Amino acid sequence: MREIGFVYKNKCHPVTQTFANSIDAKPYRITGPIHAIWQGLTTPTHKYYFVESVMSMLLPITKRMLGNNVTIIFRGNDGLFGETATAAYLATKNPIKKYILLFLIKNMDGISVEAEPQKAEVAQWTKAPIEVSESYVENKEYLENIKPNLNTNTFLFIGAYRPPYDHKNIEQLIEIFNNKEMQEYKIIIIGKDTEELKQKAKENIQILDFVENKDEYYKQATYYIHLPKYEAGPITILEAMTAGLIVITNTNAGHHNVIEEVRKECVIEGFPPKEEMIKRIKKISNFSQREKQKITETFKKLGASHYNKAEMTEKFQKIWEKLITRIEKQEKGSE
């Protein structure tokens, strides 16, 4: 049995935690860079490390710098590689920060990404093996049983507000629905730390900072809209698709390829000017009832046949073994 360490910062994403458990990885929680280095100096050494978050890389790198032969596989579920629309990560204008990030990337032996479009983004920065390991939908059975209401002008968005980068682009979403041309449309925004956004919203925008059970809001909306600056693999898109909502997203969202295969018009290239965005949204909302029904039925079929926990976990296990095999072959080839 392989000895595997799993390193994450603060609170681990539940999907990544499930994947780590499936390979019997021992968890190591870090709270910051100094703590990560200290853990690297004091904790037992494992041959393999599965790492979530950029800062968590410091633990196994410390092990490596101490002379230990370790293999590091990074879970690319954040904005490290693709977030060029903000000053975050590799788009930073701070040369020291960028140097450190490139150093961390150089130490990644393999990378597991969340969606197919991510592979090209990651490949620009590293020659390490890259494999796709998609997330699963947690409350899948309940969402599958939702019968969407295709007769509303209501949109839904779920996601945390994280200034100053606002990578989910919630502020722009509010600007779109604040526009006088959008007053006949309603949007429900659910997410942590969104309280301060309420003062910016008009009456057709409902902002909820915390909701215990979000499922009922899927029943109130016809559309799910997510137009991020960048997001590696938004699970909320998969959830909305499983619920049968008509998903509108852009090419900055990791799972846009899945939506595009169902209806090309539902995927917008990047983030065009607000006026163009409004035209696209209106065009989609004016689809015939028959078109809407076909889209929602197709989404539901896709959701039913994919993204369940057992299947995605098994796929991750296979991806893990595939990455390890590729890395070991590369190491033998370089000897």
N, C-alpha and C positions, 0 to 999 in steps of 0.2 A: 504493500500500500504506500502511495506517495505521501510524503509529509508536506502539507500545504498550509500556508498562513494566509489569512484573509484580512486585509487592512482597509479601514474606512474611517472617515472623519465625522465626528459627532454622531449624527443619526443616519444609519444606513438605509438606502432605498429598499423597501420590502422585496422587490423582485430580485435585486442583486443578492440580498440575504438568502433568499430561497436557493438561488443558484450556488452560492457559496456552501450552503448546507449540503447540497446534493453531491458535492465532491469532498465532503468531510473536512472542510477547511477550518482551522482554528482561528477564531476572530481576535483581532487586535484593534481596539478603538483608539484613535488619536484625536487630540483636541487642537493641535496647532503644530507649527514646524519644529519647535524645540522639543515638544513632547514626542513627536514622530522620531526625531533623531535619538532621543533618550531611549525610546522603545527599541530602536535599532541596535543600541549599545547593550541593552540589558535583557531583552527577551530571548527565548530559545530560537535558534536558527533553523529555518525550513529550506528545503531544496527549491520549493516552488512557492511563489506568492501571487495571489489574486488580489488586485488593488482597485478600490473604488475611490475616486477623487485624486486630483493632481497632487495635493499636499501629502497624501498618504504614500506617495512614491518615495518619500524621504526615508521611510523605515527600511524597506528592502535595499535601497541604494546604500544606506549606511552599512548594512550587512555586507554588501558587495565591496565597499571601500575598505572593510576590515579584512578582506581576503577570502570571503566565503563565496563559493560557487553557487549562485542563486539564479533562478529563472523567474522573470517578472512579467506577468500578463495583466494588462490594464483593461478595465471595463470602461469603454468610451461612451458614457451616458451623460456627459455634460457638454459644455460648449467649447472645450479646449481647442479642437481642431477646426471648427467651422464658423466661429462667431466673428466674422469680419465686419458685421454691421454695427458693432459697438467698439469701444476702446478696451474691451475685456480680452483676456487671454492673449493669443498670438497677434491680435490686431493692436496690442498696446503700443503706445508711443514711447514707453519707458524702456530704454535699451537694456538695462540691468534685469528687469523683469522678463523681458523676452529671452535674454541669454539663459536665465535660470530655467524657463519653460523648455527651451530647446535642449538643455542639458537633461532635464527629466525625461523628455521624449526619447532622447538618444539611449536611455537606459531601459526602455520598454522592449522586451524581447518578442512580445506578441500582443495583439490588441483585439478585443471582442467588441464590435460595434452593434448598435441596436437596429439599424435599418440599412438596406442596400445602398441608398444614395450616400451614406456616410463614408463608404469605402473609398470613394474617389477623393473626398476631402482629407481623409487621414493619410492616404497614399502620397499626398503632396509634401508631407512633413517627415515621413519615415519609410524605411525599406523593410521594417519588421512585418511578419505575416499578419494579415488582417482577415478576420472571419465575422460573419453576421450571426448574431444570436438575439432574436427578437424577444421583447417582453411579453408577458401574458396579461390577460384581463382578469382581475381578481374576482369581481362579482358577475362573472360571465353569464351564469344561468339565469339570474334575475334580469339582466339587460336583454337577454335573448327573448324573454317573455313580454317585454314592453311592446305595445302596439303604438307606433308613433302617430301623432295627429298631423296630417299633411295639409291641414286647412288653416294654419296660422301664419302670421308674419313675425313669429317669435324666434329669436336666435339664442343660443346658449354658448357660454364660454366658461371653462373651469381652469383656474391656474393662479398661482401665487404672484403677487406684485413685488418685484425686487428692484427698487431703484438703487443706484442711478442708472443701471444698464437697461432695466425693464425689457429683458430679452424676449419676453412673451408678447411685447408690444401692446399692452393693455391701454396705455394712454392714447395711442393712435386709434385703437378700437373705439374708445369713448369719443374721440374727435369725429370719427366716421358717423356714428349714430347720433351725435349732437347736431349734425348737419341738417338744415331745414328740409332737404330732400329725403331724409330718412325718418321723418317724424311719424310716418304710418307704420314703421317697424319698431319692434321692441327687442331689447337684448337683456338677458339675465347673465350677470357676471358673478361668479362664485370663486372666492379665493382668499387665502391668508393675506393679512396686512393690506387689504384693499380699502380700509376705512377712510383714509385720506382722499381717496378718489371720488367719494360720494359728492363732494362739493363741486366737482367739475361736471357732473352728469345732469342731463335734463330728465324730464318725467318719463320718457320712454326707455330709460336705462335704469335697471334695478341691480344694485350692487349689494351682495351679501358677503360679509367677511368670513363667517364660519357657518357651515351647515352640517349637521350630524349625518343626515341622510340625503344625499344629492339625487338619488334615483328618481324621486317624484318630479324633479325639474326636467328630466329627459322627456317626461310625458307632456310637459307644458310647451315644449319647443318643437318646431319642425326642422330647424337647421342647427348645426353646430359650426361655429366659426372660430378658426385659430390661424392668425396671420403673424407669426413670430418674426422677430429679427433673425433669430436662429434658435432651433431646439433639436437636439440630436435624435430623440425618439419619443415624442409625446404619447404617453399611454392614453391620454384623454381622447385622442383621435380614434384609437382602436375601440375604446369604450363607447363613444358616440356612434361609431359605425355598427357595433354589435347591437346597440339599441335601435338602430334603423333610422337615425337622424341623417339628414342630407348634409354631409360634411363639406365645408368650404375651407380650403387651406392654401398655403403657398409653397413654393419650392424651397423655402428655408426650413420647413418642417420635415423631420426625418422620414415619416411614413407617407409622404406625398405621392410616392410612386404607386402605393396601394389604391389611393383615391383616384389617381389619374387613370388607372386601368378600368375603373368603373365608369367615370364620366370626366373627360378631359377638361371641360369648362369649369369644373369644381376646383381646379388647381390654378392658382394665379402665379405668374412668374415674378419672383422677388416681392418687392413692395412698391408698386407704382404710385404715382400721385393720388391723393385722396379722391379726386373727381373720377379718375379711371376706376379706382377700387369700388366706388359707389355704383358706377355703371355695371360692373361685373356682378356685384351682389344682387342688383335689381334684375339683371338678366336671368340669373339662376332662380331667383324667387318667382319669376314669371314662367318657369317651365310649366307645361301642361300637367294636369293631375295624373295623366297616364305616365308621363315621363318621371314625375316624382315617385310614383308607385314603383316603377321599374328600378329606379336608383335605390330606394330604400329596401326593396326585396333583395337586390344584389348584395348590398352591404350586409344585410342580415345573414345571407347564405355564407358570405366570406367570414363573418364573425363566428358563425356556427362551426365552420370547418377549420378554423385557425385559433391561435392565441389562448388555448386553454393551458392551465398551469402544468399539468402532467406532461403534455406534448412539448411545450416550450422548455421545460426543465430537462427533459430527455435530450432535446436538440442541443441545449447548452452543454450538457455532459459530453456529447459527441464533438462539439466544437472545441471544448477544452482539450480533449485527447488529440484532436487534429492539430491544434496549435502546438501542443507539446511535441508531437511527432515531427512537425515541420521544423521547429526550433532545434530539436536534437539532430536532425539530418543536416541542417545548416552548420551546426557546430562541428559535426564530424567532417563535413566537406571543407571546412576552413582549417582543419588540423594539418 
